[in-house]
Structure formats: C-alpha cells, structure tokens
C-alpha cells in the first residue's frame, strides 16, 4: 500500500515538472514568434518599397524608350528632309550626268566610289543612292575615316570583345555589324593611307563579307553594300604605294565624279536662292529673294569650299542682314583674299599676294604685319620658332600621345554608355538589324 502511494506521488511530481517545462518552452516560442513576425514585417516593408522603386524605374525606362524611339523616327525624318534626293539643285550638264549614273547604279549592290572636292555634296549622293536602293528600309551607317585615331580604326569598323584592350569592359558591335542588311558609307576613305593593316581587313570584309571582332575568334558574316567617298586621287596614291591597289579596285567598281561649284556657275543662283529660302524661314527675316548685286559677287568667286561654303556664306549674310536686302562683301568670301584659289584652275597660289607668305615654306617677310595675316600655318611657325628641332619634335610627340590618350578615354566612356543602355533599356542592335549570323571558320 505504501509502495502504491509513493508511485502515485512520483507520477504527480513528474507531471508537474513536465508542465513546468512546457510553460517555459511556450514563453520562449512566443517570444521567438514575435521576433520572427517583426522581421517578416520589416522584410515585407523593404521588399514592398523596393518593388515600388523598381516599378517606378521600369516606368521611367519605358518612357525613355518611347521617347528615344520617337526621337529616332524624328531624326530619320529630318535626315531624309535634309538629304532629299529631289532637292538636289542644279541644271549643269555635269550634275545631270551624275544623277543619271546615280539612278542606274542605285538599284544594284555594286560598290560605288564618289570622287570630288570638299563640299561638293558627296554624302548627299551616297544617301541618294541608298534611298533609291532595295536596302532603303535598312540603315545607312556612315564612317568618317578621317576622324578615327589609328589605334581605334579596327574597333570602330569591326567591333571588339570584352577585354580585347584597356577600356573594353563589354562587347561592342562595329559599324559593319550595325550596317547588316543596309549600306555602309566610308567617307574620306583616302585618309586610311597610313593604316595598311586596316586597309587589308577592309578589303576582306568588302570582298568576302566576313570579319572578326578585335580580340575575337569567330568569323562573322554581314550583308552590306559599300559606298566610299574621297577628295584625294586614289590612283596616284596607289602608284606611290600609299593605298592598297586591291582595295582601290574593289571600291572603284562604279566611280561617280561630282563637279566642283566653280564649273557649274549657272547653278549658283539656284543654290543660293534655295539656301536663302531655308534661312529666311528659320530666322523669320523678311529678306528679298532677289539679290542681283550679291549674286554677281557670288558668281565671280571661285568657291574653294564649293556648295558647303556657299551655304555658310548665305547663312552668314542672312544673319547680318539689317533690312530686306541681302549684302555680301569680300570679308564673307574668304578670310584671306590673297590666298584665294584661281577662278580657272581652282588651285591656291604658292605665295600670298598681300604679304608674300609661301604656302610651302611658311616664310613671312619681316616688313609685313606678321604671322597673324597668314593664318594658322604662320601662327604655328611663330609658336615653334623659339624651340630647337629636338624640342619641337618632343612637343609634337607629346601632342600626339595626348590625342591618343583622349581618344582612348572617349572610347571607354562611350563603351560604358552603350553597356548601360544595353543593360537597362534594350540592345543597341535592335535599332539597326533584326538579327546577325555568326559562323565558325
């Protein structure tokens, strides 16, 4: 009997201890649950705030995308209006011959080489060929070969892979890749004379339509039509060994020679009137469309800068016009009248008629007014006069090094910008091509 009573007492004590343990455990669990709920609430609030910020950012990206698309359409319309084939002004037989050749070659995929002096409208001819070709719906990608630093030419033409050189933080497509399905316009192609390797690669891509990005191993295929323009004599450069013969023959399949303005003086009135009408609308000035005195002066001028110079002169005269009459004086027709080109040959004289400044030697007579009368070359000579030959060479080398460094910094900045656009908006290639084919050798 005593044993039974002790057993019951033991069971009661064990039960009490278990109940006490469960009570402590419940309190701890309750505290843990409260802490967990607090953390969940904090995380939920943080995620809600982040989601709201993300929605705002996505909305801003969509607005920017729509804005860029609208601006792109607007700029395309502006380009077409500024370079409209129907607005090629002139009745000269040489220009009519150019337009006849243009109409015949536009429907083909033949390479075209546009020859002519600076300012004659070579880019306008190239755009007219593209707009009248079956590739008109695709882009016309322009490359100004004269503005490309030597170390960046291949990257601009063919693109590069990530890590190909210092500053290449992301893959970048080149101009030939962006022009896929369209036309590439190589402006001032004669300025590639010092880039033998770039000429060889350019010949390959024009002939075989394949290339590799800088730092890449894959051969990429592109479908492009090539148009080139230059104001230099490429055949003479080939004879001197300054331009690759194979590239010249590949570009010179269908040459078009644009006549200079001094050979089509009958078109000066039409061109001047056309430019004046545009500037009158832009400036809102009531300038008369007839200007016989100014026109006579314009027709006597030899126009070394051709149509571009004429446009600039008309714009300057329209801005300076005080009343309805357009006035043009000698100051508008050349900063240094003594060095104007001949009206018959279009070439500049060897010596300035007013101060005997030699274009070749840069020498200036002491009794004349000084280097400020003879333009940039004489000022440069005066700047370098106190230096020894070695100091002058060192200064030139430092300038070239600084220019190369600036080019690399500009390229790196543009690469970072393109990377940001590709990451947060959409791939830049969507603007230019629907796709791109990659094949291995």
Secondary structure by P-SEA (a helix, b strand, c coil): caaaaaaaaaaaaaaaaaaaaaaaaaaaaaaaaaaaaaaaaaaaaaaaaaaaaaaaaaaaaaaaaaaaaaaaaaaaaaaaaaacccccccccaaaaaaaaaaaaaccccbbbbbbbcccccaaaaaaaaaaacccccccccccccccccccccccccbbbcccccccccbbbbccccccccbbbbbcccccccccaaaaaaaaaaaaccccccccccbbbbbbbbbbbbbccaaaaaaaaccccaaaaaaaacbbbbbbcccccccaaaaaaaaaaaaaaaaaccccccccaaaaaaaaaccccccaaaaaaaaaaaaaaccccbbbbcccccccccccccccccccccccccccccccccccccccccccccccaaaaaaaaaccccaaaaaaaaaaaaaaaaaaaaaaaaaaaaaaaaaaacccccccccccbbbbbcc
